[in-house]
Amino acid sequence: QLALADSAEATDRWLDEEYKQTMW
């Protein structure tokens, strides 16, 4: 479950970076 949480957090961070790149 911990690995799953880490994966979700990493995905959230990646999506946030993608979102920022799209906005800028």
Secondary structure by P-SEA (a helix, b strand, c coil): caaaaaaaaaaaaaaaaaaaaaac
